[in-house]
Amino acid sequence: MDAPLTSPAAAAQDTERLHVVCAEPSIANHFLAELRDINIQKDSLRFRRNLQRLGEIIAVRISAQLSYTPQAVKTPLGEAPSQLLRDFPVLATVLRAGLPFHQGFLNYFDQSPSAFAAAYRIEGTAQVQVQLDYLTAPSLNERVLILADPMLASGKSLVQTYRAMLRFGTPRQVHIAAVIASPEGVAYVAREIPEATLWVAAVDEKLNEQAYIIPGLGDAGDLAFGSKL
């Protein structure tokens, strides 16, 4: 097992366990820029679609880490060698902000079962406290689990969700995906879930005193589905 990451700097250097998709130029950077843009993000349909697009891109990146079986595929004119996914991962997300991001993964892992959690942080408390109200999942025993949540801030809701999911079985491989992460959240998740590989579009500067990512993009759930009371 890898040594736990003890600081944001260490997290940023551990390329075996942290993959930053937008660290190099690609179309993913364009989608991320639109998610952040205060004018473009007013279009909630486009906001949701950009979350999906980044989910699709990260899904392809994760797919390269999975197991495949050689198989000949019959065509109208003969046979072609191919590599078929040995088993589809379980896709998990946290309601409600995670739904469009989750859909991006489901677009590509189209035979995957899904798991859902309703976890939210309790506002107005001195420290970040998380309430987990709902959880459903298929068996996770010896499965590949991809847990996707667009914003990895403190990491507490994601860690609490993952630990609750373990009652459905122990995955053989764990991938955690986010669009934007804070250095503090990366370090916390890496310390608390050392078996996981992290995939993020970007790691931002810091958390503010309210545990929001700076510069971030705002409230992903509100931008995707409308403001809540």
PAZAPA-4460 file (N, C-alpha, C; in steps of 0.05 Angstrom, whole numbers, plus 32768, in hexadecimal, padded with zeros to 4 digits):
% residues 229
    n_x    n_y    n_z   ca_x   ca_y   ca_z    c_x    c_y    c_z   seq   type   mol
   8011   7FE8   8000   8000   8000   8000   8012   8019   8000     1      M     A
   800A   802D   7FF0   8019   8046   7FEF   8018   8054   800A     2      D     A
   802D   8063   8010   802E   8073   8029   8019   8089   8027     3      A     A
   800B   808F   803D   7FF7   80A4   803C   8003   80BF   8034     4      P     A
   7FF3   80CF   8026   7FFB   80EA   801F   7FF6   80FB   8037     5      L     A
   800A   810A   8040   8008   8119   8059   8004   8137   8054     6      T     A
   8006   8140   803B   8003   815D   8036   7FF9   8161   801A     7      S     A
   7FED   8179   8014   7FE5   817E   7FF8   7FFD   817D   7FE5     8      P     A
   8014   8186   7FED   802B   8184   7FDB   8032   8168   7FD4     9      A     A
   8031   8156   7FE8   8037   813A   7FE3   8022   812E   7FD1    10      A     A
   8008   8136   7FD5   7FF3   812C   7FC4   7FF8   8134   7FA7    11      A     A
   8000   814D   7FA2   8004   8156   7F87   801B   8148   7F79    12      A     A
   802E   813D   7F89   8045   8130   7F7D   8041   8112   7F79    13      Q     A
   802C   8106   7F85   8028   80E9   7F83   8018   80E3   7F6A    14      D     A
   8026   80E2   7F53   8019   80DE   7F39   800E   80C2   7F36    15      T     A
   8015   80AF   7F47   800A   8094   7F45   7FEE   8093   7F51    16      E     A
   7FE8   80A5   7F63   7FCE   80A5   7F70   7FBD   80BD   7F6B    17      R     A
   7FC8   80D2   7F5F   7FBA   80EA   7F59   7FBF   80F1   7F3B    18      L     A
   7FAA   80F2   7F2C   7FAB   80F8   7F0F   7F9C   8112   7F0B    19      H     A
   7FAA   8127   7F01   7F9D   8141   7EFC   7F9A   8144   7EDE    20      V     A
   7F81   8141   7ED5   7F7B   813F   7EB9   7F82   8158   7EA9    21      V     A
   7F7D   816F   7EB5   7F81   8189   7EA8   7F9D   8194   7EAC    22      C     A
   7FAF   8184   7EB6   7FCB   818D   7EBA   7FD9   8191   7E9F    23      A     A
   7FCF   8184   7E8A   7FD9   8187   7E6F   7FC3   8191   7E5D    24      E     A
   7FCA   81A0   7E48   7FB5   81AB   7E36   7FA5   8195   7E29    25      P     A
   7F8A   8198   7E2A   7F78   8186   7E1C   7F5D   8194   7E1C    26      S     A
   7F49   8188   7E0E   7F2E   8193   7E0D   7F22   8194   7E29    27      I     A
   7F2C   8183   7E3B   7F21   8184   7E57   7F25   819F   7E64    28      A     A
   7F3B   81AD   7E5D   7F40   81C7   7E68   7F2A   81DB   7E5F    29      N     A
   7F20   81D8   7E46   7F0B   81E9   7E3C   7EF2   81E5   7E4B    30      H     A
   7EEA   81CC   7E50   7ED2   81C6   7E5F   7ED4   81D0   7E7B    31      F     A
   7EEB   81CD   7E88   7EEF   81D7   7EA3   7EED   81F5   7EA4    32      L     A
   7EF8   8203   7E91   7EF7   8220   7E90   7EDA   822A   7E8E    33      A     A
   7ECA   821C   7E7E   7EAD   8223   7E7C   7E9E   821F   7E96    34      E     A
   7EA5   8209   7EA4   7E99   8204   7EBE   7E9F   821B   7ED2    35      L     A
   7EB6   8225   7ED1   7EBE   823A   7EE4   7EB3   8256   7EDC    36      R     A
   7EAF   825B   7EC2   7EA9   8276   7EB8   7E8E   827F   7EC3    37      D     A
   7E8E   8295   7ED1   7E76   829F   7EDF   7E60   82A6   7ECC    38      I     A
   7E66   82AC   7EB3   7E52   82B2   7E9F   7E47   8299   7E92    39      N     A
   7E59   8287   7E89   7E51   826F   7E7C   7E42   825C   7E8F    40      I     A
   7E4A   825B   7EA8   7E3D   8248   7EBB   7E21   8250   7EC2    41      Q     A
   7E17   8267   7EB9   7DFB   826E   7EBD   7DE9   825D   7EAC    42      K     A
   7DF4   8250   7E97   7DE5   823E   7E87   7DE6   8222   7E94    43      D     A
   7DD2   821B   7EA3   7DD3   8202   7EB3   7DD5   81E9   7EA1    44      S     A
   7DC9   81EA   7E89   7DCB   81D3   7E77   7DE8   81CF   7E6E    45      L     A
   7DF5   81E5   7E67   7E11   81E3   7E5F   7E23   81DA   7E77    46      R     A
   7E1C   81E4   7E8E   7E2B   81DD   7EA6   7E2A   81BF   7EAA    47      F     A
   7E12   81B4   7EA9   7E0E   8197   7EAD   7E1D   8187   7E97    48      R     A
   7E1B   8191   7E7E   7E29   8183   7E68   7E47   8183   7E6C    49      R     A
   7E52   8199   7E75   7E6F   819A   7E7A   7E78   8187   7E90    50      N     A
   7E67   8185   7EA5   7E6D   8170   7EB9   7E6D   8154   7EAD    51      L     A
   7E59   814F   7E9C   7E58   8135   7E8E   7E71   8131   7E7E    52      Q     A
   7E79   8145   7E6E   7E91   8142   7E5D   7EAA   813B   7E6D    53      R     A
   7EAE   8149   7E83   7EC5   8143   7E93   7EC3   8127   7EA0    54      L     A
   7EAA   811F   7EA7   7EA7   8103   7EB0   7EAF   80EF   7E9A    55      G     A
   7EA7   80F5   7E81   7EAE   80E3   7E6B   7ECD   80E2   7E67    56      E     A
   7EDA   80F9   7E69   7EF7   80F9   7E65   7F05   80EA   7E7B    57      I     A
   7EFD   80EE   7E94   7F0A   80E0   7EAA   7F03   80C2   7EA9    58      I     A
   7EEB   80BB   7EA0   7EE4   809F   7E9C   7EF7   8091   7E89    59      A     A
   7EFE   809E   7E74   7F11   8092   7E61   7F2D   808F   7E6E    60      V     A
   7F35   80A3   7E7D   7F4F   80A1   7E8A   7F4F   808A   7E9E    61      R     A
   7F3A   8087   7EAE   7F39   8071   7EC1   7F37   8056   7EB3    62      I     A
   7F2A   8055   7E9C   7F26   803C   7E8E   7F41   802F   7E86    63      S     A
   7F56   803F   7E83   7F70   8035   7E7C   7F7C   8025   7E93    64      A     A
   7F71   8028   7EAC   7F7C   801A   7EC3   7F6D   8000   7EC9    65      Q     A
   7F59   7FFA   7EB9   7F48   7FE3   7EBE   7F52   7FCA   7EAF    66      L     A
   7F45   7FB3   7EB4   7F4E   7F9A   7EA9   7F3E   7F93   7E90    67      S     A
   7F4C   7F88   7E7C   7F3F   7F81   7E63   7F45   7F65   7E5B    68      Y     A
   7F33   7F5A   7E4A   7F35   7F3E   7E41   7F38   7F3E   7E22    69      T     A
   7F4D   7F32   7E17   7F4F   7F30   7DFA   7F38   7F20   7DEF    70      P     A
   7F2D   7F29   7DD9   7F17   7F1B   7DCD   7F15   7F22   7DAF    71      Q     A
   7F0F   7F0E   7D9F   7F0B   7F13   7D82   7EEE   7F1C   7D7E    72      A     A
   7EEA   7F31   7D6F   7ECF   7F3B   7D69   7EC9   7F36   7D4B    73      V     A
   7EB2   7F29   7D46   7EAB   7F23   7D2B   7EA0   7F3C   7D1D    74      K     A
   7EAA   7F41   7D05   7EA0   7F57   7CF5   7E93   7F4B   7CDC    75      T     A
   7E85   7F5A   7CCC   7E79   7F4F   7CB3   7E8E   7F42   7CA0    76      P     A
   7EA8   7F4A   7CA4   7EBC   7F40   7C91   7ED1   7F2F   7C9E    77      L     A
   7ECF   7F29   7CB7   7EE3   7F18   7CC4   7EE2   7F1C   7CE3    78      G     A
   7EFA   7F1B   7CEF   7EFD   7F1E   7D0B   7F12   7F33   7D11    79      E     A
   7F0E   7F42   7D27   7F21   7F57   7D2F   7F28   7F52   7D4C    80      A     A
   7F42   7F54   7D53   7F4A   7F51   7D6F   7F41   7F69   7D7F    81      P     A
   7F39   7F65   7D98   7F2F   7F7B   7DA8   7F36   7F76   7DC5    82      S     A
   7F32   7F8A   7DD5   7F36   7F89   7DF2   7F1C   7F91   7DFF    83      Q     A
   7F0E   7F7F   7E0D   7EF5   7F86   7E19   7EF8   7F89   7E38    84      L     A
   7EEA   7F9C   7E42   7EEB   7FA1   7E5F   7EE2   7F88   7E6E    85      L     A
   7EF2   7F80   7E82   7EEC   7F67   7E90   7ED3   7F69   7EA1    86      R     A
   7ED0   7F7F   7EAF   7EB7   7F84   7EBD   7EB4   7FA2   7EC1    87      D     A
   7E9B   7FAC   7EBF   7E96   7FC8   7EC1   7E96   7FD1   7EDE    88      F     A
   7EA2   7FE9   7EE3   7EA3   7FF2   7EFF   7E88   7FFA   7F0A    89      P     A
   7E86   7FFB   7F24   7E6F   8007   7F32   7E74   8026   7F32    90      V     A
   7E60   8035   7F2A   7E62   8052   7F29   7E52   805E   7F40    91      L     A
   7E5F   806D   7F52   7E52   8078   7F69   7E54   8097   7F68    92      A     A
   7E40   80A4   7F72   7E41   80C1   7F74   7E32   80CB   7F8C    93      T     A
   7E36   80E5   7F92   7E28   80F2   7FA9   7E14   8105   7F9D    94      V     A
   7DFA   8102   7FA5   7DE5   8114   7F9C   7DE8   8130   7FA8    95      L     A
   7DE0   8145   7F9A   7DD4   8146   7F80   7DE8   814F   7F6B    96      R     A
   7DFD   815D   7F74   7E10   8169   7F62   7E1F   8154   7F51    97      A     A
   7E21   813C   7F5B   7E30   8127   7F4D   7E21   811B   7F36    98      G     A
   7E07   8120   7F32   7DF8   8112   7F1D   7E02   8117   7F01    99      L     A
   7E07   8130   7EF8   7E11   8134   7EDD   7E2D   8128   7ED9   100      P     A
   7E3E   812B   7EEC   7E59   811F   7EEB   7E57   8101   7EE9   101      F     A
   7E46   80F5   7EFA   7E41   80D8   7EF9   7E37   80CF   7EDE   102      H     A
   7E26   80DF   7ED2   7E1B   80D8   7EB7   7E31   80D6   7EA2   103      Q     A
   7E46   80E7   7EA5   7E5C   80E5   7E92   7E6A   80CA   7E94   104      G     A
   7E6E   80C0   7EAC   7E7A   80A5   7EB0   7E67   8090   7EA5   105      F     A
   7E4D   8093   7EAA   7E3A   807F   7EA1   7E37   807F   7E83   106      L     A
   7E3C   8095   7E76   7E3B   8096   7E59   7E4F   8083   7E4D   107      N     A
   7E66   807F   7E5A   7E7B   806E   7E4F   7E7B   8053   7E5C   108      Y     A
   7E78   8051   7E76   7E75   8037   7E83   7E57   8030   7E84   109      F     A
   7E4C   802B   7E6C   7E2F   802A   7E69   7E23   8010   7E74   110      D     A
   7E33   7FFD   7E7C   7E28   7FE5   7E88   7E2D   7FE4   7EA7   111      Q     A
   7E36   7FFA   7EB2   7E3C   7FFB   7ECE   7E24   7FFF   7EDF   112      S     A
   7E23   7FF1   7EF6   7E0F   7FF7   7F0B   7E16   8011   7F19   113      P     A
   7E03   801D   7F26   7E08   8037   7F34   7E02   8035   7F51   114      S     A
   7E10   8046   7F61   7E0B   804A   7F7D   7E07   8068   7F82   115      A     A
   7DF5   806F   7F95   7DEF   808B   7F9B   7DEF   8090   7FB9   116      F     A
   7DF9   80A7   7FC0   7DF8   80B0   7FDC   7DED   80CC   7FDE   117      A     A
   7DDE   80D2   7FF2   7DD5   80ED   7FF8   7DE5   80F6   8011   118      A     A
   7DFA   8105   800C   7E0B   810F   8021   7E0E   812D   801E   119      A     A
   7E0C   813C   8033   7E0F   8159   8032   7E1B   8163   804C   120      Y     A
   7E28   817A   8049   7E34   8185   8061   7E20   8197   8070   121      R     A
   7E21   8197   808A   7E0F   81A7   809A   7E1A   81C3   809D   122      I     A
   7E0C   81D6   8092   7E15   81F2   8092   7E13   81FE   80AE   123      E     A
   7E24   8212   80B3   7E22   8221   80CC   7E31   8214   80E4   124      G     A
   7E40   81FF   80DE   7E50   81F3   80F4   7E6D   81FC   80F2   125      T     A
   7E7A   81FC   8108   7E96   8206   8109   7EA8   81F5   80F8   126      A     A
   7EA4   81DB   80F8   7EB4   81C9   80E8   7EA2   81BB   80D4   127      Q     A
   7EAE   81B1   80BE   7E9E   81A4   80AA   7E92   818A   80B5   128      V     A
   7E77   8188   80B5   7E69   8170   80BE   7E58   8166   80A7   129      Q     A
   7E57   814C   80A3   7E49   8141   808C   7E33   812F   8096   130      V     A
   7E1C   8132   8089   7E04   8121   808E   7E00   810E   8077   131      Q     A
   7DFE   80F4   807C   7DF9   80E0   8067   7DDE   80D5   806C   132      L     A
   7DCA   80DB   805A   7DAE   80D4   805E   7DA6   80BB   804E   133      D     A
   7DB3   80B5   8038   7DAA   80A1   8026   7DC1   8094   8018   134      Y     A
   7DC0   8079   8014   7DD5   806B   8007   7DCA   8051   7FFB   135      L     A
   7DD0   804D   7FE1   7DC8   8035   7FD4   7DDF   802C   7FC1   136      T     A
   7DE4   8012   7FBF   7DFA   8009   7FAF   7DF7   7FEB   7FA9   137      A     A
   7E02   7FE2   7F92   7E03   7FC5   7F8D   7E1A   7FBA   7F9E   138      P     A
   7E1F   7FA0   7F9C   7E36   7F95   7FA9   7E50   7FA1   7F9E   139      S     A
   7E61   7FA9   7FB1   7E7B   7FB4   7FA9   7E92   7FA0   7FAD   140      L     A
   7E8C   7F89   7FB7   7EA0   7F76   7FBD   7EB0   7F6E   7FA4   141      N     A
   7ECA   7F73   7FA5   7EDD   7F6C   7F90   7ED6   7F7A   7F75   142      E     A
   7EC8   7F91   7F77   7EC2   7FA0   7F5F   7ED4   7FB8   7F5D   143      R     A
   7ED6   7FC4   7F46   7EE2   7FDE   7F42   7ECD   7FF3   7F49   144      V     A
   7ED4   8006   7F5B   7EC2   801C   7F63   7ECD   8036   7F59   145      L     A
   7EBC   8045   7F4B   7EC2   8061   7F44   7EAF   8073   7F53   146      I     A
   7EB9   8083   7F66   7EA9   8095   7F75   7EAE   80B2   7F6B   147      L     A
   7E99   80BE   7F5F   7E9C   80D7   7F52   7E8C   80ED   7F60   148      A     A
   7E99   8103   7F65   7E8C   811B   7F71   7E9A   8133   7F66   149      D     A
   7E8C   8146   7F59   7E9A   815B   7F4B   7EAC   816D   7F5B   150      P     A
   7EA5   8172   7F75   7EB6   8184   7F85   7EC1   8175   7F9D   151      M     A
   7EDB   8172   7F9D   7EE9   8166   7FB4   7EF5   817C   7FC5   152      L     A
   7EE5   8185   7FD9   7EEC   819C   7FEA   7EFC   8192   8002   153      A     A
   7EEE   818E   8019   7EFB   8183   8030   7F00   8165   802D   154      S     A
   7EF0   8158   801D   7EF2   813B   801A   7EE2   812B   802E   155      G     A
   7ED6   8138   8042   7EC8   812A   8057   7EAF   811B   804E   156      K     A
   7E9F   8128   803D   7E87   811A   8034   7E8E   8102   8022   157      S     A
   7EA3   8105   8012   7EAB   80EF   8001   7EB6   80D7   8011   158      L     A
   7EC6   80DD   8025   7ED1   80C8   8036   7EBB   80BA   8045   159      V     A
   7EA9   80CA   8050   7E93   80BE   8060   7E81   80AC   804E   160      Q     A
   7E7D   80B6   8035   7E6D   80A6   8022   7E7B   808C   801C   161      T     A
   7E95   808D   8016   7EA4   8075   800F   7EA3   8061   8026   162      Y     A
   7EA7   806A   803E   7EA8   8058   8055   7E8C   804B   8059   163      R     A
   7E77   805A   8055   7E5C   804F   8057   7E57   803A   8041   164      A     A
   7E62   803E   802A   7E5E   802B   8014   7E6C   8010   8019   165      M     A
   7E7F   8010   802A   7E8E   7FF7   802F   7E7C   7FE1   803B   166      L     A
   7E65   7FE8   8045   7E53   7FD3   804F   7E47   7FC3   8038   167      R     A
   7E4B   7FCC   8020   7E42   7FBD   8008   7E59   7FAB   7FFD   168      F     A
   7E70   7FAB   800A   7E86   7F9B   8001   7E9F   7FAB   7FFE   169      G     A
   7EB6   7F9D   7FFB   7ED0   7FAA   7FF8   7ED8   7FAA   7FDB   170      T     A
   7EDB   7FC1   7FCE   7EE4   7FC2   7FB2   7F00   7FB8   7FB0   171      P     A
   7F07   7FAD   7F99   7F23   7FA5   7F93   7F33   7FBD   7F89   172      R     A
   7F25   7FD2   7F7F   7F33   7FE9   7F74   7F20   8001   7F78   173      Q     A
   7F2C   8017   7F80   7F1C   802F   7F86   7F27   8047   7F77   174      V     A
   7F16   8055   7F68   7F1D   806D   7F5A   7F0A   8083   7F64   175      H     A
   7F15   809A   7F6B   7F05   80B1   7F73   7F0A   80C7   7F5F   176      I     A
   7EF4   80D2   7F55   7EF5   80E6   7F40   7EE8   8100   7F48   177      A     A
   7EF4   8117   7F41   7EE8   8131   7F47   7EF0   8144   7F30   178      A     A
   7EE0   8159   7F2C   7EE7   816D   7F19   7EFC   8180   7F25   179      V     A
   7EF6   818C   7F3C   7F08   819E   7F49   7F0C   8195   7F66   180      I     A
   7F25   8195   7F6E   7F2D   818C   7F89   7F3D   81A2   7F96   181      A     A
   7F3C   81A2   7FB1   7F4E   81B3   7FC0   7F66   81A2   7FC8   182      S     A
   7F7D   81AF   7FCD   7F94   819F   7FD7   7F8E   8191   7FF2   183      P     A
   7F7E   819F   8003   7F77   8194   801C   7F66   817B   8019   184      E     A
   7F53   817C   8006   7F41   8165   8001   7F50   814E   7FF6   185      G     A
   7F63   8153   7FE3   7F73   813E   7FD8   7F83   8130   7FED   186      V     A
   7F90   813F   7FFF   7FA0   8134   8014   7F8F   8124   8027   187      A     A
   7F77   812E   802E   7F66   8120   8041   7F5C   8105   8036   188      Y     A
   7F53   8105   801D   7F49   80ED   8010   7F60   80D9   800D   189      V     A
   7F77   80E2   8005   7F8E   80D0   8002   7F96   80C3   801C   190      A     A
   7F93   80D3   8032   7F9A   80C8   804D   7F85   80B4   8057   191      R     A
   7F6B   80BB   8052   7F55   80AB   805D   7F4E   8093   804C   192      E     A
   7F53   8095   8031   7F4D   807F   801F   7F67   8079   800F   193      I     A
   7F7B   806E   801C   7F95   806A   800F   7F94   8057   7FF7   194      P     A
   7F7F   8046   7FF6   7F7D   8033   7FE0   7F72   8040   7FC6   195      E     A
   7F6A   8059   7FC7   7F5D   8065   7FB0   7F71   8074   7F9F   196      A     A
   7F6B   8074   7F85   7F78   8085   7F71   7F66   809D   7F6C   197      T     A
   7F71   80B6   7F6C   7F62   80CE   7F68   7F65   80D9   7F4C   198      L     A
   7F4F   80E1   7F40   7F4E   80EC   7F25   7F3F   8107   7F27   199      W     A
   7F4D   811D   7F21   7F40   8137   7F22   7F47   8147   7F09   200      V     A
   7F35   8159   7F01   7F3B   816B   7EEB   7F50   8180   7EF4   201      A     A
   7F4D   818A   7F0C   7F5F   819F   7F16   7F60   819E   7F35   202      A     A
   7F77   81A6   7F3F   7F7B   81AA   7F5C   7F7E   81C8   7F60   203      V     A
   7F6C   81D5   7F6E   7F6C   81F2   7F71   7F7E   81FB   7F89   204      D     A
   7F7C   8214   7F8F   7F8F   8221   7FA2   7F8B   8218   7FBE   205      E     A
   7F72   8219   7FC8   7F6E   8214   7FE5   7F50   8212   7FEB   206      K     A
   7F4A   820C   8004   7F2F   820F   800F   7F2E   822A   801E   207      L     A
   7F16   8237   801D   7F13   824F   802E   7F09   8247   8049   208      N     A
   7F02   825A   805A   7EFA   8255   8075   7EDF   8246   8076   209      E     A
   7ECF   8248   8061   7EB5   823A   8060   7EB8   821F   8052   210      Q     A
   7ED1   8216   804D   7ED7   81FC   8040   7ECD   81FB   8024   211      A     A
   7ECE   8212   8015   7EC8   8213   7FF9   7EE2   8215   7FEA   212      Y     A
   7EE3   8209   7FD2   7EFC   8209   7FC2   7F00   8224   7FB5   213      I     A
   7F19   822E   7FB7   7F21   8247   7FAB   7F36   8242   7F96   214      I     A
   7F33   824B   7F7C   7F1C   825B   7F72   7F03   824B   7F6C   215      P     A
   7F05   8231   7F68   7EEE   8220   7F65   7EDC   8229   7F4E   216      G     A
   7EC1   8225   7F52   7EAE   822D   7F3E   7E93   8235   7F4B   217      L     A
   7E91   8234   7F65   7E77   8239   7F72   7E6A   821F   7F7B   218      G     A
   7E50   821F   7F7F   7E42   8207   7F88   7E39   81F7   7F6F   219      D     A
   7E45   81E0   7F6B   7E40   81D0   7F53   7E23   81C7   7F52   220      A     A
   7E17   81C0   7F69   7DFC   81B7   7F6A   7DE8   81CD   7F62   221      G     A
   7DEC   81E5   7F6C   7DDB   81FB   7F65   7DDE   8203   7F48   222      D     A
   7DF6   8202   7F3E   7DFB   820A   7F22   7DEF   81F5   7F0F   223      L     A
   7DEF   81DC   7F17   7DE4   81C7   7F06   7DC6   81C5   7F07   224      A     A
   7DBA   81CA   7F1F   7D9D   81C4   7F23   7D8D   81DB   7F2F   225      F     A
   7D99   81F1   7F35   7D8B   8208   7F40   7D90   820B   7F5E   226      G     A
   7D8D   8223   7F68   7D93   8229   7F84   7D7F   821B   7F96   227      S     A
   7D8A   8213   7FAE   7D79   8206   7FC2   7D74   8219   7FD9   228      K     A
   7D5F   8214   7FE8   7D59   8224   8000   7D6C   821D   8016   229      L     A
***
